[in-house]
Amino acid sequence: MSDTWPISPTIEILDKLARYGLKQNLPKAFRLWIILDYLYGDHHLDLEALFSFNQWLEQFFPGFEQVHKTDAIHRIKNHHPHCRCQRSIQDWLDDYFQPEALSQWKQHFLQRYPGFTPEQLDNLLNHKPLFAVSRKSLWNDFERLCDQGYLRNSTAHRNNRNERYYQKINPPPFIDPPAEVGVSALGNLVINDLADFLQDFGEKIRGEQRFFLDLEYIIHHRLSPHIEQLRQSLKVAWSQDLIPPITLEYFSASNFEDHESSAKYYTYPVCLYYSQRVPYLFAFGQNPQPGRWNWYDFRLDRIKALTPITWQSPDLRQALTVFTHPGQPLNELEKQLYLLTEPDKRAQKYQAYCSELTPDIIHSLKAEAWGFDFFRPKQTMLLRFNQYFHARYILGTERDELFRRLSVEEVERILRRESLIDPRYQRLLSKLSTNSVYCRVDYREGDYNVIMRLRAWGANVEVLFPMSLRQEMQQESQKIAALYS
């Protein structure tokens, strides 16, 4: 049996197979578990690398020819006393658990789903044979396992016709959910004072959970198997003494009109970051910015494939030979790469540079300016706030440190200076008022998260500088006004 394959069907594993709907789908989830266990576990069947549905049926059921080759469900009952189709969930559980462990399994189920009574659970476990289902239902089980990433399906041309075949994943998929994360460990994931709430209220108080996190997560559940594969690949890579570079097949939001078009990038993974409804992979290397070897945040659900490679990879060396001057300020690595011509030296320089990159560097860069894309150029913004809005949503919060207040006189001096270059700033001078609050903030130019926040604040905030951002907000406001006119 694989070291990564679990030895028993825990509630957590079954819930995962049921796509977190175990309460309604216990028989289905348990049937999926048995199929997987007889493919990957100690009970594995003697099947070829590619096997058909009929080949699996023939090995799994002794009465294949007489009963299971067709949908003769009415003939299944007592057709063969030792056929696996005669066994209830309770019978299967008895194989996997000793009496005390089985009692704990049932208690765990009842605690997780308090709507069940012990009698109802026992009735469900003994209600009918687990595999007394139609051939179509079993076939759907196999297709479900393919959708969830535990099997592959393919079509092969045999016996003068195309036939559907299945293939086991090698190495076997890791189905067991991770061990329960303690409150202190969860606190390590939070980079603000919210960690204190986890520490104080992470555990139940007198049997009641009193603190909840409502995090919006918009990745569709159909992608769950793929996202899990990405997570496991990254976990394996980060567990190595020498973290390898990776290749990513990725489609960028900038090419949203063609969701099938993707590009391949060579990069070095540093950490995962959840923000604004989805997780991102922060990595350093090639990215959708043409000609750049720089930081980038790859949205996880847009990564079509992730493959670890070696630092000696010829493909990586080839990618480094096509590095070109991007026509904009270079980062430290790009300056060094630009001076080197030999592929081996460029690869050595890239490896040495990446070996020093850590998540702490990302945290530090993010703290320098407002925005999520810390790798974008830093720019200064001047804002005018409605004084009541500022008092309610900025003053006394962490934003108060980010948005440094300026006097009307300071803003006037800045705008007069800028008007020497761009006369449009002159018109803003007449709008200055002591009834408003003015702030200066460093932000990441072109960061969409900054734009979204300014949109959310609406008429409570006005961009005074830079003019390019002011015009962008003005055009956006005009489009919105046109929609509702």
C-alpha positions as CSV (number, residue, x, y, z in Angstrom):
1,M,0.0,0.0,0.0
2,S,1.2,3.5,-0.7
3,D,2.5,5.5,2.2
4,T,0.2,8.3,1.2
5,W,-2.9,6.1,1.1
6,P,-5.1,6.2,4.3
7,I,-5.9,3.0,6.0
8,S,-9.5,3.7,7.0
9,P,-12.5,5.7,5.8
10,T,-12.5,8.6,8.3
11,I,-15.4,11.0,8.4
12,E,-13.2,13.7,7.0
13,I,-12.1,11.6,4.0
14,L,-15.7,10.6,3.3
15,D,-16.9,14.2,3.6
16,K,-14.2,15.2,1.0
17,L,-15.4,12.5,-1.4
18,A,-18.9,13.7,-0.9
19,R,-17.8,17.2,-1.8
20,Y,-18.5,18.2,1.8
21,G,-22.1,17.0,1.7
22,L,-21.6,13.7,3.6
23,K,-24.8,14.1,5.7
24,Q,-26.9,13.6,2.5
25,N,-24.5,11.4,0.6
26,L,-22.9,8.9,3.0
27,P,-23.6,5.7,0.8
28,K,-22.3,7.4,-2.3
29,A,-19.1,8.6,-0.5
30,F,-18.5,5.2,1.1
31,R,-18.9,3.5,-2.3
32,L,-16.3,5.9,-3.8
33,W,-14.0,5.1,-0.9
34,I,-14.3,1.3,-1.5
35,I,-13.6,1.7,-5.2
36,L,-10.5,3.8,-4.4
37,D,-9.3,1.4,-1.7
38,Y,-9.5,-1.5,-4.1
39,L,-7.5,0.4,-6.6
40,Y,-4.8,2.0,-4.4
41,G,-4.9,0.2,-1.0
42,D,-4.0,-3.2,0.4
43,H,-7.0,-4.7,-1.4
44,H,-6.0,-3.5,-4.8
45,L,-7.3,-5.6,-7.7
46,D,-5.0,-7.1,-10.4
47,L,-5.8,-4.7,-13.2
48,E,-3.7,-3.5,-16.1
49,A,-2.4,0.0,-16.4
50,L,-5.4,0.8,-18.6
51,F,-8.6,-1.1,-17.5
52,S,-12.2,-1.0,-18.6
53,F,-15.2,-0.6,-16.5
54,N,-16.2,-4.3,-17.3
55,Q,-12.7,-5.5,-16.2
56,W,-13.1,-3.8,-12.9
57,L,-16.6,-5.3,-12.4
58,E,-15.3,-8.7,-13.3
59,Q,-12.7,-8.7,-10.6
60,F,-14.7,-6.9,-8.0
61,F,-17.9,-9.0,-8.2
62,P,-17.8,-12.9,-8.3
63,G,-21.1,-13.0,-10.0
64,F,-20.1,-10.8,-12.9
65,E,-21.4,-12.8,-15.8
66,Q,-24.7,-13.8,-14.2
67,V,-25.7,-10.6,-12.6
68,H,-23.4,-7.6,-12.8
69,K,-22.8,-7.6,-16.5
70,T,-26.3,-6.2,-17.0
71,D,-28.6,-4.1,-14.9
72,A,-30.3,-7.0,-13.3
73,I,-30.8,-5.3,-9.9
74,H,-33.8,-7.5,-9.1
75,R,-31.5,-10.6,-9.3
76,I,-28.8,-9.1,-7.0
77,K,-30.4,-10.0,-3.7
78,N,-28.8,-13.2,-2.3
79,H,-27.5,-14.2,-5.7
80,H,-24.1,-15.0,-4.2
81,P,-23.6,-15.1,-0.4
82,H,-20.0,-13.9,-0.7
83,C,-20.4,-11.3,-3.4
84,R,-19.4,-7.8,-2.3
85,C,-22.7,-6.5,-3.6
86,Q,-24.4,-8.1,-0.6
87,R,-22.5,-6.1,2.0
88,S,-24.0,-3.1,3.9
89,I,-22.0,0.0,5.0
90,Q,-22.0,-1.6,8.5
91,D,-20.3,-4.8,7.0
92,W,-17.6,-2.7,5.4
93,L,-17.0,-0.6,8.5
94,D,-16.5,-3.8,10.5
95,D,-13.6,-4.7,8.2
96,Y,-11.9,-1.3,8.7
97,F,-12.5,-0.7,12.4
98,Q,-12.2,-2.6,15.7
99,P,-15.4,-2.3,17.8
100,E,-14.0,0.5,20.0
101,A,-12.7,2.5,17.0
102,L,-16.0,2.0,15.2
103,S,-17.9,3.3,18.1
104,Q,-15.7,6.4,18.0
105,W,-16.3,6.7,14.3
106,K,-20.1,6.7,14.8
107,Q,-19.8,9.2,17.7
108,H,-17.7,11.5,15.5
109,F,-20.4,11.3,12.8
110,L,-23.2,12.2,15.2
111,Q,-21.2,15.1,16.7
112,R,-20.5,16.5,13.2
113,Y,-24.1,16.1,12.1
114,P,-26.3,16.7,15.2
115,G,-29.5,16.2,13.2
116,F,-28.9,12.5,13.1
117,T,-30.0,10.2,16.0
118,P,-28.0,7.0,16.8
119,E,-31.0,5.0,15.5
120,Q,-31.2,6.9,12.2
121,L,-27.5,6.3,11.7
122,D,-27.7,2.6,12.4
123,N,-30.7,2.3,10.0
124,L,-28.7,4.1,7.3
125,L,-25.6,1.9,7.8
126,N,-27.7,-1.3,7.6
127,H,-30.5,-0.2,5.3
128,K,-29.4,-2.0,2.1
129,P,-26.3,-3.5,0.4
130,L,-23.9,-0.7,-0.6
131,F,-23.2,-1.9,-4.1
132,A,-26.8,-3.0,-4.9
133,V,-27.0,-0.2,-7.5
134,S,-27.4,-0.1,-11.2
135,R,-24.4,-0.5,-13.6
136,K,-25.1,3.1,-14.7
137,S,-24.7,4.3,-11.1
138,L,-21.4,2.5,-10.7
139,W,-20.2,3.9,-14.0
140,N,-21.1,7.4,-12.7
141,D,-19.0,6.7,-9.6
142,F,-16.0,6.2,-11.8
143,E,-16.6,9.3,-13.8
144,R,-17.0,11.2,-10.5
145,L,-13.6,10.0,-9.3
146,C,-12.1,11.2,-12.6
147,D,-13.7,14.6,-12.1
148,Q,-12.2,14.7,-8.6
149,G,-8.7,13.8,-9.8
150,Y,-8.4,10.3,-8.4
151,L,-8.5,8.5,-11.7
152,R,-7.9,9.4,-15.4
153,N,-10.1,8.4,-18.2
154,S,-9.2,7.9,-21.8
155,T,-10.4,6.4,-25.0
156,A,-8.4,3.6,-26.7
157,H,-9.0,1.9,-30.0
158,R,-9.3,-1.8,-29.4
159,N,-11.1,-4.6,-31.2
160,N,-11.9,-2.3,-34.1
161,R,-13.8,0.2,-31.9
162,N,-13.2,3.0,-29.5
163,E,-13.5,1.9,-25.8
164,R,-13.5,3.9,-22.6
165,Y,-10.7,3.1,-20.2
166,Y,-9.5,4.2,-16.8
167,Q,-6.0,4.7,-15.5
168,K,-4.7,4.9,-11.9
169,I,-2.8,8.0,-10.9
170,N,0.9,7.4,-10.2
171,P,1.9,8.3,-7.6
172,P,-1.4,7.6,-5.9
173,P,-3.5,10.7,-5.0
174,F,-3.3,12.0,-1.5
175,I,-6.8,11.8,-0.2
176,D,-6.3,12.1,3.5
177,P,-7.1,15.7,4.6
178,P,-4.3,17.4,6.6
179,A,-4.2,17.1,10.3
180,E,-6.2,19.6,12.2
181,V,-4.5,22.9,12.5
182,G,-4.1,24.3,16.0
183,V,-5.1,27.8,16.9
184,S,-1.5,28.9,17.3
185,A,-0.7,27.6,13.9
186,L,-3.6,29.5,12.4
187,G,-2.4,32.6,14.0
188,N,0.8,32.3,12.0
189,L,-1.2,32.7,8.8
190,V,-2.7,36.0,9.9
191,I,-0.5,39.0,9.5
192,N,-2.5,41.5,11.6
193,D,-4.1,41.7,15.0
194,L,-6.9,39.4,13.8
195,A,-4.5,36.7,15.0
196,D,-5.4,37.7,18.6
197,F,-9.0,36.8,18.0
198,L,-8.0,33.4,16.8
199,Q,-5.9,32.9,19.9
200,D,-8.7,34.0,22.3
201,F,-11.7,32.6,20.5
202,G,-10.4,29.8,18.3
203,E,-11.7,27.1,20.7
204,K,-15.2,26.6,21.8
205,I,-16.3,28.3,25.1
206,R,-18.6,26.1,27.2
207,G,-19.4,24.1,24.1
208,E,-20.2,27.0,21.8
209,Q,-18.1,28.5,19.0
210,R,-18.2,32.3,19.5
211,F,-16.0,33.6,16.8
212,F,-16.3,33.0,13.0
213,L,-14.4,34.1,9.9
214,D,-16.5,34.7,6.9
215,L,-13.9,34.7,4.0
216,E,-15.3,35.0,0.5
217,Y,-13.8,32.3,-1.7
218,I,-15.0,32.3,-5.3
219,I,-13.1,29.4,-6.9
220,H,-15.7,26.9,-8.2
221,H,-15.8,23.5,-6.5
222,R,-15.3,21.8,-9.8
223,L,-11.7,23.0,-9.7
224,S,-11.1,21.6,-6.2
225,P,-9.2,18.5,-7.4
226,H,-7.0,20.7,-9.6
227,I,-6.4,23.2,-6.8
228,E,-5.5,20.4,-4.5
229,Q,-2.9,19.0,-6.9
230,L,-1.3,22.5,-7.1
231,R,-1.2,22.7,-3.4
232,Q,0.4,19.3,-3.0
233,S,3.0,20.0,-5.7
234,L,4.0,23.2,-3.9
235,K,4.0,21.5,-0.6
236,V,6.4,18.9,-1.9
237,A,8.6,21.5,-3.6
238,W,8.9,23.7,-0.4
239,S,9.7,20.6,1.7
240,Q,13.0,20.0,-0.2
241,D,16.3,21.2,1.0
242,L,16.9,22.9,-2.4
243,I,13.6,24.4,-3.5
244,P,13.3,23.8,-7.3
245,P,12.1,26.2,-9.9
246,I,8.8,25.4,-11.6
247,T,7.1,25.9,-14.9
248,L,3.6,27.3,-15.0
249,E,1.0,27.1,-17.7
250,Y,-1.0,30.2,-17.0
251,F,-3.6,32.4,-18.6
252,S,-3.7,36.0,-17.5
253,A,-6.7,38.2,-16.8
254,S,-5.2,40.6,-19.4
255,N,-6.2,38.0,-22.0
256,F,-9.7,37.4,-20.5
257,E,-11.3,37.3,-24.0
258,D,-9.5,34.0,-24.8
259,H,-9.7,31.7,-21.8
260,E,-8.1,28.8,-23.8
261,S,-5.0,30.8,-24.5
262,S,-2.2,30.3,-22.0
263,A,1.5,30.8,-21.8
264,K,4.4,28.9,-20.2
265,Y,6.6,30.6,-17.6
266,Y,9.7,29.6,-15.7
267,T,9.6,30.9,-12.2
268,Y,10.6,30.3,-8.5
269,P,7.7,29.8,-6.0
270,V,8.0,31.7,-2.7
271,C,4.6,31.6,-0.9
272,L,0.8,31.5,-1.2
273,Y,-1.2,34.5,-0.3
274,Y,-5.0,34.7,0.1
275,S,-6.5,38.1,-0.8
276,Q,-9.7,39.4,-2.3
277,R,-11.5,36.1,-2.6
278,V,-8.8,33.9,-4.1
279,P,-5.3,32.5,-3.3
280,Y,-2.3,33.7,-5.2
281,L,1.2,32.2,-5.7
282,F,3.9,34.8,-5.3
283,A,6.8,33.7,-7.5
284,F,9.9,35.3,-9.0
285,G,10.8,34.8,-12.6
286,Q,9.1,34.9,-16.0
287,N,5.5,36.3,-16.0
288,P,2.9,37.9,-18.2
289,Q,4.9,41.2,-18.2
290,P,6.8,40.7,-21.5
291,G,10.6,40.5,-21.1
292,R,10.6,40.6,-17.3
293,W,12.1,38.4,-14.7
294,N,10.4,39.8,-11.7
295,W,7.9,39.1,-8.9
296,Y,4.4,38.2,-9.9
297,D,1.2,37.0,-8.2
298,F,-0.2,34.1,-10.1
299,R,-3.9,33.5,-9.3
300,L,-4.1,29.9,-8.4
301,D,-7.3,29.0,-10.4
302,R,-5.7,30.4,-13.6
303,I,-2.7,28.0,-13.3
304,K,-3.5,25.2,-15.8
305,A,-0.4,23.2,-14.9
306,L,2.5,23.4,-12.4
307,T,5.6,21.3,-12.9
308,P,8.8,21.3,-10.8
309,I,12.0,21.2,-12.8
310,T,15.7,21.1,-11.8
311,W,18.1,24.0,-11.7
312,Q,20.1,22.3,-14.4
313,S,17.1,22.1,-16.8
314,P,18.1,22.9,-20.4
315,D,14.7,24.5,-20.9
316,L,15.3,26.9,-18.0
317,R,18.7,27.9,-19.5
318,Q,17.0,28.4,-22.9
319,A,14.4,30.7,-21.3
320,L,17.2,32.8,-19.7
321,T,18.9,33.3,-23.1
322,V,15.9,35.2,-24.4
323,F,15.9,37.7,-21.6
324,T,15.6,41.2,-23.2
325,H,15.8,44.7,-21.9
326,P,12.2,45.6,-21.1
327,G,12.6,49.3,-21.7
328,Q,11.8,50.2,-18.1
329,P,13.7,50.3,-14.8
330,L,15.4,47.0,-14.1
331,N,15.4,45.1,-10.8
332,E,18.7,43.9,-9.3
333,L,18.5,40.5,-10.9
334,E,17.6,41.9,-14.4
335,K,20.6,44.2,-14.2
336,Q,22.9,41.3,-13.6
337,L,21.3,39.1,-16.2
338,Y,21.5,41.8,-18.8
339,L,25.3,41.9,-18.4
340,L,25.7,38.2,-18.7
341,T,25.7,36.3,-22.0
342,E,26.5,32.7,-21.1
343,P,23.4,30.6,-20.3
344,D,25.1,28.7,-17.5
345,K,26.2,31.9,-15.8
346,R,22.7,33.3,-16.1
347,A,21.2,30.2,-14.6
348,Q,23.7,30.2,-11.7
349,K,22.9,33.9,-11.1
350,Y,19.2,33.2,-11.1
351,Q,19.5,30.3,-8.7
352,A,21.7,32.3,-6.3
353,Y,19.3,35.2,-6.4
354,C,16.2,33.0,-5.7
355,S,17.9,31.2,-2.8
356,E,17.7,34.4,-0.8
357,L,14.0,35.1,-1.4
358,T,11.7,34.5,1.5
359,P,8.1,35.4,2.4
360,D,9.4,38.0,4.8
361,I,10.8,40.0,1.8
362,I,7.2,40.0,0.4
363,H,5.8,41.2,3.7
364,S,8.3,44.0,3.8
365,L,7.7,45.2,0.3
366,K,3.9,45.1,0.8
367,A,4.3,47.3,3.8
368,E,6.0,50.0,1.8
369,A,2.9,51.1,-0.2
370,W,-0.8,50.7,-0.6
371,G,-1.7,47.8,-2.8
372,F,-1.5,44.0,-3.3
373,D,0.9,44.0,-6.3
374,F,4.1,44.9,-4.3
375,F,6.2,44.5,-7.4
376,R,4.6,47.4,-9.3
377,P,6.2,50.9,-9.3
378,K,5.6,53.0,-6.2
379,Q,3.8,56.3,-6.8
380,T,2.4,59.1,-4.7
381,M,-1.3,59.9,-4.5
382,L,-3.1,62.9,-3.1
383,L,-6.6,62.5,-1.9
384,R,-9.4,64.7,-0.7
385,F,-11.8,62.9,1.8
386,N,-15.2,64.0,3.0
387,Q,-14.4,64.9,6.6
388,Y,-17.2,62.8,8.1
389,F,-16.3,59.8,6.0
390,H,-12.6,60.2,7.0
391,A,-13.6,60.4,10.7
392,R,-15.6,57.2,10.5
393,Y,-13.5,54.9,8.2
394,I,-9.9,56.3,8.3
395,L,-9.2,58.1,11.5
396,G,-8.2,55.8,14.3
397,T,-7.6,52.8,12.1
398,E,-4.5,51.3,10.6
399,R,-5.3,53.3,7.4
400,D,-4.7,56.4,9.5
401,E,-1.0,55.5,9.4
402,L,-1.0,54.7,5.7
403,F,-2.9,57.9,4.7
404,R,-0.7,60.8,6.0
405,R,-2.7,63.9,6.6
406,L,-1.7,67.2,4.9
407,S,-2.8,70.7,5.6
408,V,-4.6,72.8,3.0
409,E,-1.4,74.9,2.6
410,E,0.7,71.8,1.9
411,V,-1.7,70.5,-0.7
412,E,-1.8,74.0,-2.3
413,R,2.0,74.1,-2.6
414,I,2.1,70.6,-4.3
415,L,-0.6,71.5,-6.8
416,R,1.0,74.8,-7.7
417,R,4.3,73.0,-8.3
418,E,2.6,70.3,-10.5
419,S,0.6,73.0,-12.4
420,L,3.9,74.3,-13.8
421,I,4.1,70.9,-15.7
422,D,0.4,70.2,-16.2
423,P,-1.9,73.3,-16.2
424,R,-4.9,71.1,-15.3
425,Y,-3.8,71.1,-11.7
426,Q,-4.4,74.9,-11.6
427,R,-8.2,74.3,-11.7
428,L,-8.0,72.1,-8.6
429,L,-6.7,75.0,-6.4
430,S,-10.1,76.7,-6.3
431,K,-11.7,73.5,-4.9
432,L,-9.4,73.4,-1.8
433,S,-11.4,73.7,1.4
434,T,-10.8,73.5,5.2
435,N,-14.0,71.4,5.4
436,S,-12.2,68.5,3.7
437,V,-9.5,66.2,4.9
438,Y,-6.4,65.8,2.6
439,C,-4.1,62.9,2.7
440,R,-0.9,61.7,0.9
441,V,-0.3,57.9,0.4
442,D,2.2,55.8,-1.5
443,Y,0.5,53.2,-3.7
444,R,1.4,50.6,-6.3
445,E,0.8,52.1,-9.7
446,G,-1.7,50.1,-11.8
447,D,-2.8,47.9,-8.9
448,Y,-6.4,46.9,-9.5
449,N,-7.0,46.5,-5.8
450,V,-6.3,50.2,-5.2
451,I,-8.7,51.1,-8.0
452,M,-11.4,48.9,-6.5
453,R,-11.1,50.5,-3.1
454,L,-11.3,54.0,-4.6
455,R,-14.5,52.9,-6.5
456,A,-16.0,51.5,-3.3
457,W,-15.4,54.8,-1.5
458,G,-17.3,56.6,-4.3
459,A,-18.0,60.3,-3.8
460,N,-16.5,60.3,-0.4
461,V,-13.0,60.6,-1.9
462,E,-11.4,62.5,-4.8
463,V,-8.1,61.8,-6.4
464,L,-6.2,65.1,-6.8
465,F,-2.8,63.6,-7.9
466,P,-1.6,62.0,-10.1
467,M,-3.6,63.4,-13.0
468,S,-3.5,60.0,-14.9
469,L,-5.3,58.3,-12.0
470,R,-7.7,61.2,-11.6
471,Q,-8.7,60.9,-15.3
472,E,-9.1,57.1,-15.0
473,M,-11.5,57.6,-12.0
474,Q,-13.3,60.4,-13.9
475,Q,-13.8,58.2,-17.0
476,E,-15.0,55.3,-14.8
477,S,-17.5,57.6,-13.1
478,Q,-18.8,58.9,-16.4
479,K,-19.4,55.4,-17.6
480,I,-21.3,54.5,-14.5
481,A,-23.4,57.7,-14.7
482,A,-24.2,56.9,-18.3
483,L,-25.5,53.4,-17.3
484,Y,-27.9,54.9,-14.8
485,S,-28.9,58.1,-16.7
